[in-house]
Amino acid sequence: MPTTTELVKNYPHEESFIAQRESTMSRPSIINQSELDEMVSNAYKEVFLGTKDADTALADLDAKVSTFLQGLYS
């Protein structure tokens, strides 16, 4: 694997992203991640399309995610 210095030399326009690889990590593994992603995406769509205001969409999302995670991890 190339070093950070080598990558920056070859891709100077990507320096800030390359430097971040030293201190970042992948997202933790969550059972059924795609379902969680869909819940978040749907809440965003509800706000964007005007079917719910942001506070309502977030409150509904909070309840859905809490129930979802309790079912998986309790």
C-alpha positions as CSV (number, residue, x, y, z in Angstrom):
1,M,0.0,0.0,0.0
2,P,1.4,3.4,-0.9
3,T,2.4,5.8,1.9
4,T,0.5,9.0,2.5
5,T,3.5,11.0,1.2
6,E,3.5,9.0,-2.1
7,L,-0.2,9.4,-2.5
8,V,-0.1,13.2,-2.0
9,K,2.8,13.4,-4.5
10,N,0.8,11.6,-7.1
11,Y,-2.5,13.2,-6.3
12,P,-1.9,16.6,-4.8
13,H,-5.5,17.8,-5.4
14,E,-6.7,15.0,-3.1
15,E,-4.3,15.9,-0.2
16,S,-7.0,16.7,2.4
17,F,-8.8,13.4,1.7
18,I,-5.6,11.4,1.7
19,A,-4.5,12.8,5.0
20,Q,-7.8,11.8,6.6
21,R,-7.1,8.1,6.0
22,E,-4.8,8.2,9.0
23,S,-7.6,9.0,11.4
24,T,-10.7,7.6,10.0
25,M,-12.3,4.2,10.2
26,S,-15.1,2.4,8.5
27,R,-18.7,2.5,9.8
28,P,-19.4,-0.1,12.4
29,S,-21.3,-3.2,11.2
30,I,-25.0,-2.9,11.9
31,I,-27.3,-5.7,11.3
32,N,-29.7,-4.8,8.4
33,Q,-27.9,-1.5,7.7
34,S,-29.9,-1.1,4.4
35,E,-33.1,-0.9,6.4
36,L,-31.7,1.8,8.6
37,D,-30.4,3.7,5.6
38,E,-33.9,3.5,4.0
39,M,-35.6,4.9,7.2
40,V,-33.2,7.9,7.1
41,S,-33.7,8.4,3.4
42,N,-37.5,8.3,3.7
43,A,-37.4,10.8,6.5
44,Y,-35.3,13.2,4.4
45,K,-37.7,12.7,1.4
46,E,-40.7,13.5,3.6
47,V,-39.2,16.9,4.6
48,F,-37.9,17.6,1.1
49,L,-41.3,16.9,-0.5
50,G,-43.1,18.8,2.2
51,T,-45.2,16.0,3.5
52,K,-43.8,16.5,7.0
53,D,-41.9,19.3,8.7
54,A,-38.3,18.5,9.9
55,D,-39.2,18.2,13.6
56,T,-42.0,15.7,12.9
57,A,-39.9,13.7,10.5
58,L,-37.1,13.5,13.0
59,A,-39.4,12.5,15.9
60,D,-40.9,9.8,13.7
61,L,-37.5,8.6,12.6
62,D,-36.3,8.5,16.2
63,A,-39.2,6.3,17.2
64,K,-38.7,4.0,14.2
65,V,-34.9,3.7,14.7
66,S,-35.3,3.1,18.4
67,T,-37.7,0.3,17.8
68,F,-35.6,-1.1,15.0
69,L,-32.4,-1.2,17.1
70,Q,-34.2,-2.6,20.2
71,G,-35.4,-5.5,18.1
72,L,-31.9,-6.2,16.9
73,Y,-29.8,-5.7,19.9
74,S,-31.9,-6.4,23.0
